[in-house]
Amino acid sequence: MPITVSIKTTARIDMVDITHLVRREVEKAGLKEGLCVVYVPHTTSGVTINEGADPAVISDILQKLKQLVPPHDGYRHAEGNSDSHIKASIMGSSVTVLVEGGRPVMGTWQKIFYCEFDGPRSRKFFVKPISC
C-alpha cells in the first residue's frame, strides 16, 4: 500500500522541495535496500529531481516553462488551466529513487521537487518503498 503524504502549495506555479518528506517515509517504512517510487495523482502538478542547492535553477526552470507554455495562448480547455496540464505532462507524474542503507540515493545537489502548476492547493503525493 502506498503512503499518502499531504502538502499545501502556496503559489499558482511553484516547485516545493519534498526530499525530506520522502526520506522520512522511507525511514519510517524501514526499507534498507530497494526502490522508492514517488507518484503525483493530479493532472496539473508533477514531480521531478533536479538541483536543490541554488534556487536560481528552480527559478530558471519555472521561467522557461512559462515561456514554452504561456498561461493564456488560445487553449480550448474551458477551465482556463490548460497550461497547467501541459506543464504537468512535461514534468511527469513519478520518479523512482534507489534506496541504500535506509536512505534514498541522491546526488550531491539533487532534491525531489513537487511541481505545482495550478495552485495554491492542498495536494497529496504517494510514496511507495519497494524492497528488492
Beta strands, then each sheet from edge to edge (+ up, - down):
strand 1: 3-8
strand 2: 14-17
strand 3: 34-39
strand 4: 45-51
strand 5: 94-100
strand 6: 103-104
strand 7: 110-116
strand 8: 122-131
sheet 1: 1+ 8- 3+ 5- 6+
sheet 2: 2+ 7- 4+
end
